[in-house]
Amino acid sequence: MTLNELIEGRYSCRNYADTPVDKKLVEEICLTAVKAPSACNSQPWKIHAFCGEKKDALAQALTDAGLNKHAMQAPVLLAIEETQAQYLARLQGKVAPNRWAKVDLGILTAHLVLLAKQKGLDSCIIGYSNPEKVKSVLNTQNEIPLFITLGYAKEDDTMPEKRRKNVEDVFVWEE
Ligand SMILES: Cc1cc2nc3c(=O)[nH]c(=O)nc-3n(C[C@H](O)[C@H](O)[C@H](O)COP(=O)(O)O)c2cc1C
């Protein structure tokens, strides 16, 4: 698939088959995704891949408000931890630490979902979580701003129409 086809074909999948996902495939996706760019190559991330019972425990922290039921259904759940940015020494003290960390995490996440699609895996980015519950599963004081469900869409799951803003609202030449 071309990059265009991956972008057009990816959608937030909220209906997963119980087909298991090969752990090696998940590792391959994650280890390619970390080639994503980050501010000053700071790489302020750690990807935690959850499956089995521990996945179910983490999924509870994303579903407690009645949201994200698909996190229970998906066979794999990634948690994207925001770690301390490792800025180049010459920038130390000149820029606020982690100023771009969330942007970097967003870029990493985009790489992850597109690579997953390329490997035939469907996904959904999840922002909502109960931080206290997340911390009881994942032993870290760091923030976990994003999660990604991974799995194979159920056969009857279809991509909804892509509803996006009008061209004139999102793009303009300034000349
Ligand atoms: C930062 C971020 C947070 C999101 N959080 C959730 C979420 O908590 N639950 C959910 O079902 N979808 C979540 N989504 C998915 C969006 O709702 C979805 O990307 C958007 O509606 C566009 O649909 P599409 O991904 O199918 O193109 C999130 C997406 C992003 C980028």
PDBQT file of the ligand as one rigid body, heavy atoms in Angstrom, charges set to zero:
ROOT
HETATM    1  C1  LIG A 201      -5.316  12.573  20.555  1.00  0.00    +0.000 C 
HETATM    2  C2  LIG A 201      -6.494  11.689  20.203  1.00  0.00    +0.000 A 
HETATM    3  C3  LIG A 201      -7.302  11.221  21.215  1.00  0.00    +0.000 A 
HETATM    4  C4  LIG A 201      -8.382  10.362  20.907  1.00  0.00    +0.000 A 
HETATM    5  N1  LIG A 201      -9.107   9.821  21.932  1.00  0.00    +0.000 NA
HETATM    6  C5  LIG A 201     -10.078   8.922  21.643  1.00  0.00    +0.000 A 
HETATM    7  C6  LIG A 201     -10.748   8.249  22.696  1.00  0.00    +0.000 A 
HETATM    8  O1  LIG A 201     -10.498   8.445  23.893  1.00  0.00    +0.000 OA
HETATM    9  N2  LIG A 201     -11.705   7.322  22.347  1.00  0.00    +0.000 N 
HETATM   10  C7  LIG A 201     -11.999   7.047  21.034  1.00  0.00    +0.000 A 
HETATM   11  O2  LIG A 201     -12.866   6.188  20.800  1.00  0.00    +0.000 OA
HETATM   12  N3  LIG A 201     -11.376   7.689  20.017  1.00  0.00    +0.000 NA
HETATM   13  C8  LIG A 201     -10.413   8.591  20.284  1.00  0.00    +0.000 A 
HETATM   14  N4  LIG A 201      -9.729   9.203  19.266  1.00  0.00    +0.000 N 
HETATM   15  C9  LIG A 201     -10.063   8.904  17.857  1.00  0.00    +0.000 C 
HETATM   16  C10 LIG A 201     -10.775  10.083  17.166  1.00  0.00    +0.000 C 
HETATM   17  O3  LIG A 201     -12.091  10.175  17.655  1.00  0.00    +0.000 OA
HETATM   18  C11 LIG A 201     -10.720   9.869  15.644  1.00  0.00    +0.000 C 
HETATM   19  O4  LIG A 201      -9.391   9.848  15.210  1.00  0.00    +0.000 OA
HETATM   20  C12 LIG A 201     -11.464  10.976  14.893  1.00  0.00    +0.000 C 
HETATM   21  O5  LIG A 201     -12.830  10.999  15.210  1.00  0.00    +0.000 OA
HETATM   22  C13 LIG A 201     -11.317  10.816  13.369  1.00  0.00    +0.000 C 
HETATM   23  O6  LIG A 201     -11.801   9.542  12.962  1.00  0.00    +0.000 OA
HETATM   24  P1  LIG A 201     -10.885   8.492  12.213  1.00  0.00    +0.000 P 
HETATM   25  O7  LIG A 201      -9.686   8.197  13.114  1.00  0.00    +0.000 OA
HETATM   26  O8  LIG A 201     -11.749   7.279  12.009  1.00  0.00    +0.000 OA
HETATM   27  O9  LIG A 201     -10.418   9.090  10.920  1.00  0.00    +0.000 OA
HETATM   28  C14 LIG A 201      -8.647  10.045  19.548  1.00  0.00    +0.000 A 
HETATM   29  C15 LIG A 201      -7.825  10.547  18.534  1.00  0.00    +0.000 A 
HETATM   30  C16 LIG A 201      -6.749  11.336  18.845  1.00  0.00    +0.000 A 
HETATM   31  C17 LIG A 201      -5.844  11.827  17.727  1.00  0.00    +0.000 C 
ENDROOT
TORSDOF 0
